[in-house]
Amino acid sequence: MQQATYYLETYGCTLNSSDSELLTGLMEGAGYVAVDGAGSAEFIIINTCGVKTPTEQKIFNQIRRYARLNKKLVIVGCLPLIFKDKLDVLRRLAPDFSAIIGPRNYHELIDVITAIRDGMTNIIKIDGKALDRKGCIEPKRAHDHVAILAIAEGCAGACAYCCTRFARGPLDSYPAGELARKFAKYIGSGTREIFLTAEDCSAYVDTTSMTTLPGLIDRFLETTGRYYIRLGMMNPRTLLPVHEHLIRSMHDPRVFKFIHVPVQSGSDRVLTAMNRLYTAADFTRMIDAFKTAIPGIMIATDIICGFPGETADDFSQTVELVGRIKPDIVNISSYGHRPGTAASKLRQLPSTIVKARTRELTAVHKEIAGTTHDAWRGWEGEAVIEEFNAENGNWLARNMFYRPIIVDRGKLGDIVRVRITGTAANRFTGEITG
């Protein structure tokens, strides 16, 4: 008898990657076998993302392509909820789709798959509300040495440009006790790195115990062992009330000295228009506190260039902020309208202005990064082997400051001693010394 097969394609953030591990666990638990290409699969599952227009367009093209293969096509992820009231957008791409499933309906996946095999089509499951059943799904992890732990889903904000909140709903945090049990189980099985993920990690709160993100990390750290915790993205607004406690928690050597805090603009006027609910001074003061308390901490941020109404002076303030805080990573996006958002009703700036500002900010950060990278030459200490690059035949290690270091040997999950010898693009080169 021929084995039932599926192909899973994932787009977007770490939370989507976590969801794909849940989907994989469900499919393989039901006896389905993953294949490397859509052409040889009975089911094609495409886990979608709607944060940026270019990504959305790429996904639309893939859906069209897969629809022509006459396979059983299941569309999951954020786009089904972003277009909840306009599902014809997806129907036009794939009129004969098998199913559309939202993130809070994944517990129904196997029932849906069974119904499809029985001949049903155009099944829509996007009405899920609670996370309790999703939290019970056992993931099939992509790597034994790394675990992705979703601590919450949804958002407490209402940013004018963002449509992801339509897909993920209001903030809903998993119980701290449940998360602590999962964490201990992962460490007990030999996991070296645990990535905490959510739309906004610093918004986490277990309303029963009133545990916030720093308290959750403190609880995780009660688990003995050699491992590293990486914090996911945090909104400045929700990080402000807890950042002092978080700094204390991050002094533990088992927490990567890394934070990803998207500022989006250095102009208070633009931040107000974005409905971000903090000021540039709030952000700068908080980043200064992290850098003072944890020297060498890696700072990542996100910036949108060309938000509607952004003036030359607004943009200059953003450039000044980047020069002031000197982030290690800046994810720069050119503004683009997203469906259903408040900002989509505003007039966009000319594309020539947006592209010019994007290029200028990219150049500013490139110069900053070159200077900060040079300061790490000669550093020596512990690092964990995180990835293997089969094409180049080398390994990627991360030190406690989450600096990526390319080495020529290793074993996934091993903690080794490394010396940084040079730089290579946005990474470092190094050698294992012990």
Backbone torsions as a table, in degrees:
resi	resn	phi	psi	omega
1	MET	NA	132.3	-178.3
2	GLN	-69.3	135.8	-179.9
3	GLN	-69.8	143.2	175.1
4	ALA	-77.2	131.3	-172.9
5	THR	-125.4	159.1	176.2
6	TYR	-147.2	156.3	175.4
7	TYR	-126.3	127.9	-177.8
8	LEU	-116.7	126.6	179.1
9	GLU	-121.1	129.6	-171.4
10	THR	-120.8	137.0	175.6
11	TYR	-125.1	154.7	169.5
12	GLY	101.1	-149.8	-166.7
13	CYS	-83.6	179.5	178.2
14	THR	-63.4	-32.0	177.8
15	LEU	-64.1	-38.7	175.7
16	ASN	-65.0	-38.5	176.1
17	SER	-62.3	-40.1	176.2
18	SER	-61.7	-43.1	178.3
19	ASP	-62.4	-37.7	179.1
20	SER	-65.1	-32.2	174.8
21	GLU	-66.9	-33.9	175.3
22	LEU	-67.0	-45.2	179.1
23	LEU	-61.6	-41.0	177.8
24	THR	-63.0	-42.4	178.1
25	GLY	-60.9	-40.9	179.0
26	LEU	-66.1	-47.6	-177.2
27	MET	-64.8	-45.6	-178.5
28	GLU	-72.7	-30.8	175.2
29	GLY	-65.3	-25.5	178.7
30	ALA	-93.1	5.4	174.6
31	GLY	96.0	6.9	179.3
32	TYR	-85.0	147.0	-176.7
33	VAL	-112.4	130.2	179.1
34	ALA	-74.8	140.5	174.7
35	VAL	-122.5	162.7	-172.3
36	ASP	-82.9	-15.2	-177.6
37	GLY	-138.2	150.1	-178.1
38	ALA	-63.9	-32.0	-175.2
39	GLY	-63.1	-26.6	-177.4
40	SER	-103.1	10.6	-176.8
41	ALA	-102.2	147.6	171.3
42	GLU	-76.4	-42.8	178.9
43	PHE	-113.8	136.3	170.8
44	ILE	-112.3	121.2	177.6
45	ILE	-113.1	121.6	-180.0
46	ILE	-116.3	115.5	-177.1
47	ASN	-92.2	109.1	-165.5
48	THR	-95.4	162.6	178.4
49	CYS	-135.9	144.6	-178.9
50	GLY	-128.1	20.3	-176.0
51	VAL	-65.4	-45.2	-174.9
52	LYS	-124.2	147.5	-179.4
53	THR	-60.9	-45.1	-179.9
54	PRO	-58.9	-40.3	177.9
55	THR	-64.8	-43.2	178.9
56	GLU	-58.4	-44.8	-178.9
57	GLN	-64.8	-37.0	176.6
58	LYS	-63.2	-42.1	179.4
59	ILE	-66.6	-42.3	177.1
60	PHE	-55.9	-43.7	179.6
61	ASN	-63.6	-39.2	178.5
62	GLN	-66.3	-41.6	178.8
63	ILE	-60.7	-44.5	177.3
64	ARG	-58.5	-44.8	-178.5
65	ARG	-63.5	-45.5	-178.4
66	TYR	-69.5	-30.7	178.2
67	ALA	-62.5	-31.7	-179.7
68	ARG	-74.8	-12.0	-179.4
69	LEU	-81.6	-9.1	-179.3
70	ASN	58.0	40.4	175.0
71	LYS	-101.2	173.6	174.3
72	LYS	-81.3	107.1	-172.1
73	LEU	-103.5	123.0	179.8
74	VAL	-117.4	119.1	-178.1
75	ILE	-103.0	121.3	-177.8
76	VAL	-128.3	-178.3	175.9
77	GLY	94.8	-151.5	-170.6
78	CYS	-79.8	-35.3	-174.2
79	LEU	-59.2	-38.8	178.1
80	PRO	-56.8	-34.2	179.8
81	LEU	-84.9	-33.6	176.4
82	ILE	-61.4	-36.9	178.7
83	PHE	-104.8	29.3	-177.2
84	LYS	-53.7	-41.1	-178.7
85	ASP	-92.4	1.3	179.6
86	LYS	-138.6	52.8	-176.5
87	LEU	-65.2	-14.6	176.5
88	ASP	-60.7	-24.6	176.3
89	VAL	-58.5	-43.8	179.2
90	LEU	-78.5	-35.4	179.4
91	ARG	-62.4	-37.3	179.3
92	ARG	-66.3	-31.5	178.9
93	LEU	-72.9	-38.2	-176.3
94	ALA	-144.9	80.1	-176.2
95	PRO	-56.7	-30.7	-177.2
96	ASP	-103.5	29.9	179.5
97	PHE	-56.1	149.3	179.8
98	SER	-81.3	-44.8	-178.5
99	ALA	-158.4	153.1	171.1
100	ILE	-124.9	124.1	-174.1
101	ILE	-131.7	131.2	178.2
102	GLY	-85.6	163.7	-175.9
103	PRO	-59.3	-28.1	-179.5
104	ARG	-95.9	15.6	175.3
105	ASN	-119.9	13.1	-175.4
106	TYR	-64.0	-25.2	177.9
107	HIS	-63.7	-15.3	179.4
108	GLU	-93.1	1.1	-172.3
109	LEU	-54.2	-50.3	-174.0
110	ILE	-68.7	-36.2	174.2
111	ASP	-61.3	-40.0	178.6
112	VAL	-66.2	-44.4	179.2
113	ILE	-59.1	-43.0	178.9
114	THR	-62.4	-42.9	179.1
115	ALA	-63.1	-38.0	178.6
116	ILE	-64.2	-43.2	179.5
117	ARG	-65.7	-23.7	177.3
118	ASP	-84.7	0.7	174.1
119	GLY	111.6	-5.4	179.5
120	MET	-75.6	155.1	177.9
121	THR	-147.0	170.4	-179.6
122	ASN	53.2	41.0	177.4
123	ILE	-80.3	134.5	-179.4
124	ILE	-124.5	122.6	179.0
125	LYS	-132.3	92.4	-177.3
126	ILE	-135.9	20.8	-173.6
127	ASP	-104.0	9.6	-177.3
128	GLY	-64.6	145.5	-178.4
129	LYS	-119.9	-60.3	-173.1
130	ALA	-81.5	159.6	179.7
131	LEU	-99.9	-5.0	-170.9
132	ASP	-59.7	-41.5	-178.5
133	ARG	-74.7	-34.0	176.4
134	LYS	-64.9	-37.3	-179.4
135	GLY	-65.6	-16.6	-179.5
136	CYS	-89.9	-7.2	-179.1
137	ILE	-73.4	132.5	179.3
138	GLU	-87.4	119.8	-178.4
139	PRO	-76.6	154.8	167.6
140	LYS	-105.7	104.3	-172.0
141	ARG	-72.4	144.3	179.2
142	ALA	-70.2	-30.5	-178.7
143	HIS	-140.8	138.6	-179.3
144	ASP	-69.0	-29.4	-174.3
145	HIS	-86.4	-9.3	-178.8
146	VAL	-127.6	134.1	174.3
147	ALA	-124.6	138.1	174.0
148	ILE	-101.9	122.8	-177.1
149	LEU	-117.0	106.0	176.4
150	ALA	-74.5	121.9	-177.5
151	ILE	-100.1	-17.5	-179.6
152	ALA	-162.1	167.0	175.8
153	GLU	-143.3	148.8	-178.8
154	GLY	92.0	178.2	-171.1
155	CYS	-138.1	143.5	177.9
156	ALA	-94.8	-1.7	-177.0
157	GLY	-102.8	-175.3	178.3
158	ALA	-149.8	56.9	-177.6
159	CYS	-62.1	139.9	-171.4
160	ALA	-66.5	-21.3	-173.2
161	TYR	-104.3	-7.9	-166.7
162	CYS	-102.1	132.5	177.1
163	CYS	-108.4	-3.8	-179.6
164	THR	-62.0	-32.2	-179.7
165	ARG	-64.0	-25.1	176.0
166	PHE	-68.0	-32.8	-177.2
167	ALA	-80.3	-38.8	-172.2
168	ARG	-99.2	-12.5	175.0
169	GLY	78.8	-170.1	179.6
170	PRO	-71.1	161.6	-178.4
171	LEU	-58.4	132.2	177.5
172	ASP	-144.0	112.6	-175.8
173	SER	-99.0	141.2	175.5
174	TYR	-72.5	148.1	179.9
175	PRO	-59.5	137.9	-177.4
176	ALA	-59.5	-39.8	-179.8
177	GLY	-63.5	-41.3	178.1
178	GLU	-64.0	-43.1	179.0
179	LEU	-65.4	-39.8	179.8
180	ALA	-63.6	-37.7	178.1
181	ARG	-66.6	-42.1	177.7
182	LYS	-63.8	-42.6	-179.9
183	PHE	-59.3	-49.8	-178.9
184	ALA	-61.6	-36.4	178.7
185	LYS	-64.9	-42.5	178.4
186	TYR	-62.6	-46.7	-178.8
187	ILE	-64.9	-38.6	178.8
188	GLY	-63.3	-25.1	179.8
189	SER	-89.8	2.2	176.4
190	GLY	100.7	8.6	178.7
191	THR	-64.0	135.5	-179.1
192	ARG	-98.1	-32.4	-177.3
193	GLU	-129.0	135.3	174.6
194	ILE	-124.2	120.6	179.3
195	PHE	-95.7	116.4	175.3
196	LEU	-83.5	133.5	-176.3
197	THR	-138.2	153.1	176.5
198	ALA	-176.7	170.9	171.1
199	GLU	-62.5	-34.2	-178.7
200	ASP	-151.3	96.6	-174.4
201	CYS	-62.2	-36.2	-176.1
202	SER	-74.9	-7.1	174.7
203	ALA	-83.5	-6.8	-176.3
204	TYR	-55.5	134.3	171.0
205	VAL	-157.3	123.0	170.8
206	ASP	-83.9	106.6	-172.4
207	THR	-71.4	-15.2	176.9
208	THR	-75.7	-48.1	-179.3
209	SER	-98.9	-5.4	-174.9
210	MET	56.9	35.8	175.7
211	THR	-82.6	125.3	175.7
212	THR	-100.5	-178.9	-175.0
213	LEU	-54.8	-49.7	-179.5
214	PRO	-60.2	-39.9	178.1
215	GLY	-64.4	-36.1	177.1
216	LEU	-64.4	-43.2	178.2
217	ILE	-63.8	-41.9	177.6
218	ASP	-58.2	-38.9	179.3
219	ARG	-68.1	-40.3	177.2
220	PHE	-60.1	-41.0	-174.9
221	LEU	-69.8	-8.6	172.0
222	GLU	-68.7	-17.9	177.2
223	THR	-77.4	123.0	-179.4
224	THR	-76.7	156.0	177.4
225	GLY	137.5	172.2	177.3
226	ARG	-102.3	109.7	-177.5
227	TYR	-159.0	171.0	177.4
228	TYR	-130.0	139.3	174.4
229	ILE	-107.1	129.8	174.4
230	ARG	-110.9	128.0	178.5
231	LEU	-82.3	140.4	176.0
232	GLY	-85.8	-171.7	-174.2
233	MET	-61.2	142.3	-178.9
234	MET	-133.5	134.3	177.7
235	ASN	-79.7	133.5	179.4
236	PRO	-52.4	-37.1	-177.5
237	ARG	-62.4	-43.3	-178.3
238	THR	-85.5	-19.7	177.6
239	LEU	-77.0	-32.5	-176.4
240	LEU	-50.8	-49.2	-175.9
241	PRO	-69.7	-18.1	-173.8
242	VAL	-118.5	2.6	-169.7
243	HIS	-67.5	-31.7	-179.8
244	GLU	-66.9	-42.5	176.5
245	HIS	-66.3	-38.8	-179.5
246	LEU	-63.9	-39.6	177.1
247	ILE	-58.1	-42.8	178.3
248	ARG	-62.6	-42.9	180.0
249	SER	-63.9	-35.7	-176.3
250	MET	-75.6	-8.1	175.3
251	HIS	-70.1	-17.7	175.9
252	ASP	-64.5	131.9	-176.5
253	PRO	-64.4	-11.0	-179.8
254	ARG	-89.1	3.3	175.7
255	VAL	-109.5	122.2	176.0
256	PHE	-55.6	136.4	177.2
257	LYS	-83.4	74.9	-174.2
258	PHE	-149.9	131.9	173.2
259	ILE	-135.4	143.2	176.7
260	HIS	-119.0	106.0	-174.3
261	VAL	-128.9	98.7	-176.9
262	PRO	-71.3	119.6	178.9
263	VAL	-87.2	-34.1	177.2
264	GLN	73.8	-35.0	176.9
265	SER	-160.8	152.9	174.9
266	GLY	-96.4	3.7	-178.1
267	SER	-104.4	124.4	177.6
268	ASP	-62.8	-33.1	179.2
269	ARG	-63.6	-42.8	178.9
270	VAL	-70.7	-40.7	178.2
271	LEU	-59.7	-37.9	176.7
272	THR	-65.4	-44.2	178.3
273	ALA	-63.2	-31.9	177.7
274	MET	-77.4	-12.9	-176.1
275	ASN	64.0	42.2	-179.2
276	ARG	-83.5	-23.0	172.4
277	LEU	65.9	36.0	168.6
278	TYR	-153.4	169.4	178.8
279	THR	-110.3	164.7	175.7
280	ALA	-60.8	-35.3	178.2
281	ALA	-65.8	-39.0	175.6
282	ASP	-56.5	-48.9	-178.4
283	PHE	-62.3	-48.6	-177.7
284	THR	-62.1	-43.4	179.9
285	ARG	-61.1	-41.2	-178.7
286	MET	-69.2	-43.4	178.7
287	ILE	-63.9	-39.9	176.4
288	ASP	-58.5	-39.7	179.9
289	ALA	-63.2	-42.6	177.9
290	PHE	-64.5	-44.3	-175.7
291	LYS	-70.0	-32.0	178.0
292	THR	-72.2	-43.6	-176.5
293	ALA	-76.8	-28.8	-176.3
294	ILE	-130.8	79.3	179.9
295	PRO	-57.0	134.5	179.9
296	GLY	91.9	-4.9	-179.1
297	ILE	-56.1	140.1	177.2
298	MET	-86.0	127.2	-179.4
299	ILE	-111.6	124.0	173.2
300	ALA	-117.4	142.9	176.6
301	THR	-144.4	168.1	177.7
302	ASP	-122.1	145.1	177.8
303	ILE	-138.4	135.9	174.8
304	ILE	-101.0	121.2	176.1
305	CYS	-94.1	133.7	173.9
306	GLY	83.0	29.4	173.9
307	PHE	-59.1	143.6	-177.7
308	PRO	-50.6	128.1	179.5
309	GLY	89.7	-5.7	179.3
310	GLU	-64.4	124.4	179.3
311	THR	-94.3	172.4	176.5
312	ALA	-60.8	-36.6	179.0
313	ASP	-68.8	-40.8	176.3
314	ASP	-57.5	-46.4	-178.5
315	PHE	-65.0	-38.3	178.0
316	SER	-60.6	-37.0	177.4
317	GLN	-65.3	-35.2	176.7
318	THR	-66.3	-43.8	178.1
319	VAL	-61.1	-42.2	178.8
320	GLU	-63.3	-40.4	179.2
321	LEU	-63.0	-44.1	179.0
322	VAL	-61.7	-42.5	177.6
323	GLY	-65.5	-28.9	-178.7
324	ARG	-76.1	-47.4	-174.4
325	ILE	-91.7	-17.4	177.6
326	LYS	50.1	62.4	179.2
327	PRO	-67.1	149.5	178.8
328	ASP	-74.3	-34.3	-179.7
329	ILE	-129.8	131.8	171.8
330	VAL	-128.0	113.8	175.1
331	ASN	-88.2	107.7	-173.5
332	ILE	-101.5	126.5	178.8
333	SER	-122.4	138.2	170.1
334	SER	-80.4	132.7	-177.5
335	TYR	-60.1	140.2	173.2
336	GLY	-145.8	140.4	179.5
337	HIS	-59.8	140.2	172.8
338	ARG	-119.4	144.1	-172.1
339	PRO	-62.7	136.2	173.7
340	GLY	80.7	0.4	-176.9
341	THR	-89.6	157.5	178.3
342	ALA	-62.7	-37.9	-177.5
343	ALA	-68.2	-24.2	-178.3
344	SER	-66.8	-13.3	178.6
345	LYS	-89.2	-5.2	-177.9
346	LEU	-94.2	156.9	179.6
347	ARG	-76.0	129.5	178.6
348	GLN	-75.7	151.6	173.1
349	LEU	-71.0	155.6	175.2
350	PRO	-56.1	139.4	-176.7
351	SER	-61.1	-29.3	179.7
352	THR	-64.2	-38.4	178.2
353	ILE	-68.4	-45.2	-178.5
354	VAL	-61.6	-45.2	-179.6
355	LYS	-65.0	-39.0	-179.9
356	ALA	-64.9	-42.0	179.4
357	ARG	-67.6	-37.4	177.6
358	THR	-62.5	-44.7	179.3
359	ARG	-63.9	-41.9	-178.8
360	GLU	-63.5	-46.7	-178.9
361	LEU	-66.0	-37.1	177.2
362	THR	-60.9	-42.8	179.5
363	ALA	-65.7	-40.3	178.2
364	VAL	-60.2	-46.3	-178.2
365	HIS	-69.9	-35.4	179.0
366	LYS	-59.3	-40.3	178.9
367	GLU	-66.3	-41.9	178.5
368	ILE	-63.0	-45.6	-176.9
369	ALA	-61.9	-37.9	179.3
370	GLY	-61.7	-39.3	179.6
371	THR	-69.3	-45.3	-178.0
372	THR	-69.0	-33.6	178.5
373	HIS	-62.7	-42.8	-177.6
374	ASP	-58.3	-30.4	-178.0
375	ALA	-67.5	-16.5	-177.9
376	TRP	-90.8	-7.5	178.5
377	ARG	-59.2	132.5	179.2
378	GLY	91.9	-10.0	178.3
379	TRP	-60.5	142.5	177.7
380	GLU	-140.0	137.2	179.2
381	GLY	172.0	-168.0	-177.7
382	GLU	-75.0	146.8	174.2
383	ALA	-150.1	153.5	179.0
384	VAL	-106.6	134.8	177.9
385	ILE	-75.5	116.5	-170.5
386	GLU	-106.3	-39.6	-174.8
387	GLU	-139.2	155.4	170.6
388	PHE	-119.0	129.4	177.4
389	ASN	-99.4	101.0	-175.9
390	ALA	-65.4	-33.5	-178.2
391	GLU	-66.3	-41.9	-178.0
392	ASN	-96.4	-12.0	179.0
393	GLY	70.6	27.2	178.4
394	ASN	-126.9	177.1	-173.7
395	TRP	-122.5	151.7	176.5
396	LEU	-112.4	123.6	176.3
397	ALA	-111.2	155.2	175.8
398	ARG	-123.7	128.7	174.0
399	ASN	-86.2	-177.7	-173.5
400	MET	-66.5	-15.9	175.9
401	PHE	-95.6	13.3	177.4
402	TYR	63.1	21.0	177.3
403	ARG	-73.9	130.5	-179.5
404	PRO	-82.2	124.7	-175.1
405	ILE	-126.1	122.4	179.4
406	ILE	-85.9	126.7	178.6
407	VAL	-127.9	164.9	-172.3
408	ASP	-97.4	0.6	177.9
409	ARG	-155.2	166.1	179.1
410	GLY	154.8	-178.5	177.4
411	LYS	-143.6	130.9	-176.1
412	LEU	-52.6	128.4	178.8
413	GLY	90.8	-12.1	179.1
414	ASP	-70.6	142.4	172.8
415	ILE	-102.8	118.9	-173.0
416	VAL	-127.8	170.4	175.2
417	ARG	-99.2	130.7	-172.8
418	VAL	-131.4	144.7	172.2
419	ARG	-116.0	131.3	176.8
420	ILE	-81.1	124.9	-176.4
421	THR	-110.3	-18.0	-178.4
422	GLY	-173.4	-173.2	179.7
423	THR	-122.4	152.2	178.2
424	ALA	-145.6	103.0	-176.8
425	ALA	56.9	-120.6	-178.3
426	ASN	-98.3	19.8	179.7
427	ARG	-130.6	175.3	176.8
428	PHE	-112.2	157.9	169.2
429	THR	-107.6	149.7	-177.2
430	GLY	-157.1	178.5	177.7
431	GLU	-135.4	144.7	177.0
432	ILE	-78.8	126.4	-177.8
433	THR	-110.9	-4.9	180.0
434	GLY	176.5	NA	NA
